Amino acid sequence: MRILLVCNRYKQSTQLVAEKLTEEIIGLGAGVEIDDGYNVSTTSGCDIIIVLGGDGTIIRAARTYGSFGIPMLGVNMGTVGFLTKIEIEELHQPNLKRLLAGDYHIDERMMLNVEVFEDNRSVLSVSGLNDVVVRAVVPRMLSVGLEVSGQDLGIYRGDGLLVATPTGSTAYSLSSGGPVCDPALGVFVVTPLASIHSSKRPLVINGEHKLIVSPIESDETVICIDGQVRHEFRPGCRVEISKSEHKLKLVDLNSIPFFAGLNERLGRIENS
């Protein structure tokens, strides 16, 4: 058994916890590798990934390792912890022994493939767990076009446009008026950002479709994937968004149903 520990290099507390956890895991007879944000592991020979931090650290780990199909346990050391399944205080024996023994439930989450083209040339291809956002760098109205598998949905005018997975439906999309989706669904949530058209409402679209977002009027506009990967969105660009063939496998030791824990997590946001 080999464990990959992923921690947040910007928080010394996660690195200290990683060092103590390494000793505990080795004491139980398993091997350990550490990804501190500087050196990314190949995951060769790793059976489980433990991510120490908040949702941002898990999103980075999902983008880096999600396609390998290795079970990933998110351990909350942040504020909200929508994606984490256990608190750091709980990750000791007997839970650590249960993890190494494979005594847990797997929660599969849809991921996105995002490809950016400039003049029909692919310039960026990346996976995402939460969302893709197209918006202006400075406060100004922009106009983008949206196609769904060749069907023209018209022009969206406002602050921008957001395409989220069910996992991302509880993030930026929710604060922009989008619906909360059951994470077991394989759908896109399309949420206009401050649209000037009352008819342009959030949409839930079958994940088997391909979405294309193109600029109409979009000076000083960026594409942002999961709030972490940015690329300039300029004339001649288009963004193609599709469902990834890979799903993120989240380890759940407590088997708490999504909707049973939803109000608690939303409450954390309001009180943070």
N, C-alpha and C positions, 0 to 999 in steps of 0.2 A: 504494500500500500504506500502510495506517495501523494503528498498533499502540496498544492501550490497556494501560498499565502499572498494575497494582493493587498497592499496597504497604500494609504494616501501620503505621498512624500511631503505634502504641505502641512501635515499634522504629526508632530512628534509623538503624540499619544498613541497613534495607531502603530508606529514603528516599535515603540516600547512594548505594546501588547503583543505584536508579532513575535518579538524576541522571547517573551515569556511563554507564548503559546507554542512556539517551536520546541522549547524544552519539554513541555507537557506532551506534545505529539510524539516526539522522539522517545520519551519515557514509555509510551504505549506501543512502541515497536514500529512506528511508521516513519518514512522519510519526508523531508520538507525542502521545498524551494521557496524563495521569496521574490516577489515582484514589487519593488518599492517605487515604481514609476519611472525609474531611470533605466533599469535593465528588464526587458520583457522576456519572459520565459517562452520556450518553444512548446511547452506542455508535454513534451515527450515523456511518456511513462507516468504522467500524473493521472490519478484516479478521481480526485475531488479538488475543487477550487474553493478556498475560503476567502471571502472579500471582507476586509475590515474597513469600515468607514460609513459614509452616508450614501444616499442614492446616486450622487455624482460619481463616486468611486465604482459603484456597481455598474453604472451605465458605461463607463470606460472599459471595465473588465468584460462586459457583455460584447462590446464592439470588438475587443481584441481577441477574446477566447470563445465567444458564443458559437461560432461555426464548428468548433471541435466536438460538440456534443458531450462535454464533460460536465457532470452535475456541479452546480455552483451554489454555495451557501452564502447569503448576505448577512453580515453581522452588524447590527446598528450601533454606530458610534457617532451618528449625526443628530439631526433634530427631528425630522419627520419619519424617515424610514419606510416609505411606501414599498420599496423593493426588498427590504431586509426581512428575514423571517425569524430572527432571534436577537435578543439584546446581548451585549457583550458579557454581562454578568451571568448569563445562562450558559455560555459556551465553556463549560468545564465538565468534569465527570458528574453524572453519568451521560450527559448529552454528547460529549466528545467521543465516548466509547460507542454510543449508538451511531454516531456519524461514521466512524471507522468501520463499524460492523454492517453498514448499509441499511440500518433501521430508520428509514425516512420515506417521505412521500415526495414525488417529483411533480412540480407545477411547471408546465410548458408554456412559454410565452412567445407569441409571434414577433418576428423581427422584420425589418425593412431592408430592401436593397435600394440604394439611392445612387443614380448615375447622372452626372452633369456633362452636358455637351456644349461645346462652343463651335459654331459653324460646322455642325455635324461631326465634330471630333470629340471623343470622350476625353475629358480632362480630370475627372474625379469619379471614383467609384468607391463607395463606403457602405458599411452596414449600419443600422441604427436600431435602437430598442424603443425609444420614446416617440420622437417626432421629427418632422422636417418643417422648417419655418422659412418663409420668404417675406422679408420686411425691409423697410427703408432704414438706412443707417441713421439719418436725422429725421425729426418729426415732419413728415410730409406725406401726402397721399400718393399711392402708386396704383398701377393697374396691371393685372396679370390675367392671362387666359388659362382655362382649365379644360383638359380633355380627359375623358374616362373611356379607355379602350376605343379611341376614335370618335367618341360622341362628344360634341362640343357643348360644354356647359356654360359658355359665355365668358364675359369679362367680370372680374372681381375688382372693385375699387374700394380702397380704404387703406388701413395701415399695413395690410399684408394678408397672407393666407397660410394656414397651418394644416399639415396632414399628420395625424397621429395614429399609433397603434392603440389597441385597447389598453395596454399598459400605460401609454402616454396620455390616455384620455383623462387621467386624474391629475395631470400636470398643467402645463401652459394652456392646453385646450380647455380644461375645466374652468380656469380663471377667465377665459375669453368667451364663456357661454356655451361651450360644448357639452355633450352628454357624457356621463360615466358609463363605460362599457364593461361588461363581463370579460375578464382577461382570457377566458376560454374561447372567445369568439375570434375568428380570423377575418377581421374587417378593418377598413380605414375609416377614421373619423376626420372629416374635412371641416375645418372651422374658419370662417372669415374673421379677420381681425379688424374690429371697428369699421365694418362695411357701411358705405353711404347708401346702400340699397337695402330696404327692408325685406325684399324678396330673397336676398341671399342669406339663407339660414344654414346652420350646421347640417351636414349630410353624413349618413353612415352607409358605406359602400362596400360591397363584397370584395374581399381581399384577392380574389382571382383576377380582378381587373388591373390594368396598368394605367397609372395616372401620369399625365404630362402637364407641367406648369411652365408657361412661357411668358416672357416680359412683353408688356404692351407699352406702358410708360413707367419706367423704373430706374430713374437716375439715383445713383448712390444707394444701391440695394444689395443685400447679402442673402445667401442661402445659409442656414445654420442647421446642422444635424445634431440632435440631442443636446443642444446648447453648448457643444464642445468643438465641433468641426465647422469652420466657416469658409465660404467661397464667394467671390464677387458674382453678382447676378446682373448681367449687362445685356445689351442688345445682341442678338445672335445666339443667346443661351437658351437651353431648355433643361428642365429637370425631369427625369423619368423615375417614378417611384413604383416599386412592385414588392410583393410579399417574398421574403427570403424562403428558400427551401429548408433553411435551418431554423430550429426553434431553440430559444434559451431554456435550459433545464435548471430551474431553481429548486434547491433543496428546501423542504419544509419539515422541520422536526416536530413542530407543535400541531400541525394539521388544523390550523385555524382557517375556516372558509373565508373567501375574499370579502363578501358583504358583511360578515360578522365583525371583521376588523376595520371596515371602511370608516365608520363614524369616529372611531378612536383616532385614526390617522388624520382625518380631516380636522378633528379637534386640535391635534398637535400643530397643524398649520395655523389655525386661528389664534392659538395661544403662544406661538413662537415669536 
